[in-house]
């Protein structure tokens, strides 16, 4: 099976003590993608061609900026800016919306080649594209292992579950990878796991809140000291310290 290359990071992630193993896999891919982009690869013609075309999203630009290789980032942004400037200038000469009567102002704005290009570039990111190439295979592998490996299924169901976003991702992938009967079971078990662990984190967050009440200031923190970042992760799947 081709997916066997992906099973090790998947099984390793679900053996970690974390609130979402899928987030852990994504974070690892993200770190690797940042390191790759800021390494010697940024000087390679094929990589520079991709970064010129797509640029970087608002999430990943700060990560690239904090990397030690700011010259590399400057070079990539310089050639990306040159390409987008030239493309926009070229497309602007042939991108004008048709004339409209006075009574047509409520219609949906007309998309031109220029506005379509701007939307495409604005919604692309070299780092995101590189991550997604592998990340989807990880999701498929989770579902595959659930279907074929009883030990992994037990590990999954004994884990702390996943965040809300990745719950949706797994169910979406499972809908195309599992039979109707097995999908129903997968959904039931995964939602039960999510609900149980969400309730656990909710209770820990409530105790975190109570600790700000003078009546509880001398009470132990229990497992609530980091309840806030874990709650953020559970609800949004992203936490930046």
C-alpha positions in Angstrom: 0.0 0.0 0.0 1.4 3.4 -1.0 0.1 5.1 2.1 2.4 3.0 4.3 4.9 5.9 4.2 2.4 8.0 6.0 1.5 5.5 8.8 4.5 6.2 11.0 3.8 10.0 11.6 0.1 9.2 12.0 0.6 6.5 14.6 3.2 8.5 16.4 0.9 11.6 16.6 -1.9 9.6 18.2 0.5 8.3 20.8 1.2 11.8 22.0 -0.5 13.3 25.0 -2.1 16.2 23.2 -5.6 17.6 22.6 -5.5 17.0 18.9 -3.2 14.6 17.1 -4.2 16.1 13.8 -3.0 19.5 14.9 0.3 17.9 16.0 0.8 16.4 12.5 -0.1 19.7 10.8 2.3 21.6 13.1 5.1 19.2 12.2 4.4 19.6 8.5 4.3 23.4 8.9 7.6 23.5 10.7 9.2 21.3 8.0 7.7 23.5 5.2 9.1 26.7 6.8 12.5 25.1 7.3 12.5 23.8 3.7 11.5 27.2 2.3 14.1 29.1 4.2 16.8 26.6 3.5 19.0 26.5 0.3 15.9 25.5 -1.7 14.8 29.2 -2.1 17.6 29.6 -4.6 16.4 26.8 -6.8 14.6 27.9 -10.0 11.7 25.6 -9.7 11.0 26.6 -6.1 11.4 30.3 -6.9 8.9 29.9 -9.7 6.3 28.6 -7.3 6.9 31.3 -4.7 6.8 34.0 -7.3 3.4 32.7 -8.4 1.8 32.1 -5.0 3.6 34.2 -2.4 2.7 33.6 1.3 -0.4 34.0 3.4 -0.7 36.2 6.5 -0.3 33.3 8.8 3.0 32.1 7.4 4.7 35.5 6.6 5.4 36.1 10.3 6.8 32.6 10.7 9.1 33.2 7.7 10.1 36.6 9.0 11.2 35.3 12.4 13.4 32.8 10.7 17.1 33.7 10.7 17.3 33.8 6.9 15.7 37.2 6.2 17.8 37.7 3.1 16.2 34.6 1.6 12.7 36.0 2.4 13.6 39.4 1.0 14.8 37.7 -2.3 11.6 35.7 -2.6 9.4 38.6 -1.9 11.3 40.8 -4.3 10.8 38.5 -7.3 7.2 37.7 -6.2 6.4 41.5 -6.1 8.0 42.0 -9.5 5.9 39.2 -11.1 2.6 40.3 -9.5 3.2 43.9 -10.5 3.9 43.0 -14.1 1.0 40.6 -14.3 -1.5 43.1 -12.8 -0.2 45.8 -15.2 -0.6 43.5 -18.2 -4.1 42.3 -17.2 -5.3 45.8 -16.4 -5.2 46.7 -20.1 -7.8 44.0 -21.0 -9.9 44.0 -17.8 -12.8 46.4 -17.9 -16.4 45.5 -16.8 -19.2 46.0 -19.3 -21.3 49.1 -19.0 -24.5 48.9 -17.0 -27.7 50.8 -16.9 -28.8 52.8 -13.9 -31.2 50.1 -12.8 -28.5 47.3 -12.7 -26.5 48.5 -9.8 -27.7 45.8 -7.5 -26.3 43.0 -9.7 -23.3 40.9 -8.6 -20.0 42.6 -9.4 -18.6 41.3 -12.7 -15.3 39.4 -12.4 -12.6 40.3 -14.9 -9.3 38.5 -15.6 -7.6 41.1 -13.4 -9.9 40.7 -10.4 -9.8 36.9 -10.9 -6.0 37.0 -10.9 -5.8 39.1 -7.7 -8.2 36.8 -5.9 -6.2 33.7 -7.0 -2.9 35.2 -5.7 -4.4 36.6 -2.5 -5.8 33.1 -1.6 -2.6 31.1 -2.4 0.4 30.4 -0.2 3.5 28.4 -1.1 3.7 27.0 2.5 0.0 26.1 2.6 0.2 24.4 -0.8 3.3 22.4 0.3 1.6 21.3 3.6 -1.7 20.3 1.9 0.1 17.9 -0.5 0.9 15.6 2.5 -1.7 16.6 5.1 -4.6 15.2 3.1 -2.8 11.9 2.8 -2.4 11.9 6.6 -6.2 12.3 7.0 -6.8 9.4 4.6 -4.3 7.3 6.5 -6.1 7.9 9.8 -9.4 6.6 8.2 -7.5 3.7 6.5 -5.9 2.6 9.8 -9.2 2.9 11.6 -10.7 0.5 9.0 -7.8 -2.0 8.9 -5.9 -1.9 12.2 -7.8 -2.7 15.4 -4.8 -1.6 17.5 -4.9 1.9 15.9 -8.6 2.1 16.4 -8.2 1.5 20.1 -5.4 4.1 20.3 -7.6 6.6 18.5 -10.5 6.0 20.8 -8.3 6.3 23.9 -6.8 9.6 22.8 -7.9 13.1 23.8 -9.8 13.4 20.5 -9.4 16.2 18.0 -10.2 19.8 17.6 -13.5 20.9 16.0 -12.0 21.8 12.6 -10.2 18.4 12.3 -13.3 16.6 13.4 -14.9 18.0 10.3 -11.9 17.1 8.1 -11.9 13.5 9.3 -15.6 13.0 8.8 -15.4 14.5 5.3 -12.6 12.2 4.3 -14.3 9.2 5.9 -17.4 9.8 3.8 -15.5 8.9 0.7 -13.3 6.2 2.2 -15.7 4.1 4.2 -18.8 2.1 3.5 -22.1 3.7 4.7 -22.3 1.3 7.6 -18.7 1.8 8.8 -18.9 5.5 8.3 -21.9 5.6 10.6 -19.9 3.8 13.2 -16.9 6.0 12.7 -19.0 9.2 13.0 -20.7 7.9 16.2 -17.4 6.9 17.9 -15.5 10.0 16.8 -18.2 12.5 17.8 -18.5 10.7 21.2 -14.7 11.0 21.6 -14.9 14.7 20.7 -17.8 15.4 23.0 -16.3 13.6 26.0 -13.0 15.4 25.7 -14.6 18.8 24.9 -16.6 18.4 28.1 -13.4 17.6 30.0 -11.6 20.8 28.7 -14.8 22.9 29.3 -14.7 21.8 33.0 -11.0 22.6 33.3 -11.6 26.0 31.7 -14.4 26.7 34.2 -12.0 25.9 37.1 -9.5 28.2 35.5 -12.1 30.9 35.6 -13.1 30.1 39.2 -9.5 30.5 40.3 -9.8 34.2 39.7 -12.5 34.3 42.4 -10.9 35.2 45.8 -12.9 32.3 47.3 -10.8 29.7 45.4 -7.4 31.5 45.3 -5.9 29.0 47.7 -7.4 25.9 46.0 -5.1 23.8 43.8 -5.1 24.5 40.0 -5.6 20.8 39.2 -5.3 20.5 35.4 -6.5 24.0 34.7 -3.3 26.1 34.4 -3.1 25.7 30.7 -6.9 25.2 30.1 -7.1 28.5 28.1 -4.7 27.6 25.3 -6.0 24.1 25.2 -9.6 25.5 24.8 -8.4 27.7 22.0 -6.9 24.7 20.3 -10.0 22.6 20.7 -12.2 25.3 19.2 -10.0 26.8 16.5 -7.2 24.1 16.0 -4.6 26.9 16.1 -2.8 28.5 19.0 0.1 30.9 18.8 1.9 31.7 22.0 
